[in-house]
Amino acid sequence: MLLARVIGNVVATRKDEALVGRKLLLVQPIDAKRAPVGRPLVAIDGVGAGAGEHVIYLKGREAAHPFLPKDVPTDAAIVGIVDEWHAE
């Protein structure tokens, strides 16, 4: 699992049928000190996250697992909203 901050929404008027009705968010990966790491990416939201929230997300084929038995074409999915964390 990876950490990110939601930085925006993605609106797509044409998309795969399996994505209809699902929210797409733009997330910025971050490290444990909340510093940006890499480039932003689009992730399907499975938990109702919103702009500015810190989230846990999955990448790769495992990102579709939270939506089983439906076959959702995604390689990034938000699976948790972070309330707080502490890093040394």
C-alpha positions as CSV (number, residue, x, y, z in Angstrom):
1,M,0.0,0.0,0.0
2,L,1.1,3.5,-0.8
3,L,0.4,7.0,0.5
4,A,-0.9,9.9,-1.6
5,R,-2.8,13.2,-1.3
6,V,-5.9,13.8,-3.5
7,I,-5.2,16.9,-5.6
8,G,-8.2,16.9,-7.9
9,N,-11.1,15.2,-9.8
10,V,-11.0,13.7,-13.2
11,V,-14.1,14.1,-15.5
12,A,-14.3,11.7,-18.4
13,T,-17.4,11.9,-20.6
14,R,-16.4,8.7,-22.5
15,K,-15.0,5.8,-20.6
16,D,-15.2,2.0,-20.3
17,E,-18.6,0.7,-19.3
18,A,-17.1,-0.8,-16.1
19,L,-16.0,2.7,-15.0
20,V,-19.5,4.3,-15.4
21,G,-20.7,5.7,-12.1
22,R,-17.2,5.4,-10.5
23,K,-15.3,8.5,-9.2
24,L,-11.8,9.1,-10.6
25,L,-9.4,11.2,-8.6
26,L,-6.0,12.7,-9.3
27,V,-3.6,11.8,-6.6
28,Q,0.0,12.9,-5.8
29,P,2.1,10.1,-4.3
30,I,3.9,11.2,-1.1
31,D,6.4,9.8,1.3
32,A,6.0,9.3,5.1
33,K,7.1,13.0,5.6
34,R,4.3,14.1,3.3
35,A,6.7,15.2,0.5
36,P,5.7,14.6,-3.1
37,V,7.2,11.6,-4.8
38,G,7.0,11.1,-8.5
39,R,4.2,12.2,-10.8
40,P,0.5,12.5,-10.1
41,L,-1.7,9.7,-11.3
42,V,-5.4,8.9,-11.8
43,A,-6.9,6.4,-9.3
44,I,-10.4,5.0,-9.0
45,D,-12.0,5.9,-5.7
46,G,-13.4,3.0,-3.7
47,V,-13.9,4.8,-0.4
48,G,-15.4,8.3,-1.0
49,A,-12.2,10.3,-0.7
50,G,-12.1,14.0,-1.4
51,A,-9.8,16.8,-2.4
52,G,-7.0,17.4,0.1
53,E,-7.3,14.1,1.9
54,H,-4.4,11.7,2.5
55,V,-5.2,8.3,1.1
56,I,-3.9,4.7,0.8
57,Y,-3.8,3.4,-2.7
58,L,-2.8,0.3,-4.5
59,K,-1.1,0.0,-7.9
60,G,-1.0,-2.8,-10.4
61,R,-3.4,-5.6,-11.0
62,E,-4.2,-5.7,-7.3
63,A,-5.9,-2.3,-7.7
64,A,-8.9,-4.0,-9.3
65,H,-9.4,-6.5,-6.4
66,P,-11.5,-4.3,-4.2
67,F,-14.2,-4.2,-6.9
68,L,-14.5,-7.9,-7.5
69,P,-16.5,-9.7,-8.7
70,K,-16.8,-6.9,-11.3
71,D,-13.9,-6.6,-13.6
72,V,-12.9,-2.9,-13.4
73,P,-10.1,-1.8,-15.7
74,T,-7.7,0.0,-13.4
75,D,-4.1,-0.1,-12.2
76,A,-4.6,2.4,-9.3
77,A,-7.3,2.3,-6.7
78,I,-7.9,4.3,-3.5
79,V,-8.7,1.8,-0.7
80,G,-8.5,3.9,2.5
81,I,-8.6,7.4,3.9
82,V,-5.8,8.2,6.4
83,D,-6.9,10.0,9.6
84,E,-3.4,10.5,10.9
85,W,0.1,8.9,10.9
86,H,3.3,9.4,12.8
87,A,6.8,9.0,11.3
88,E,10.2,9.4,12.8
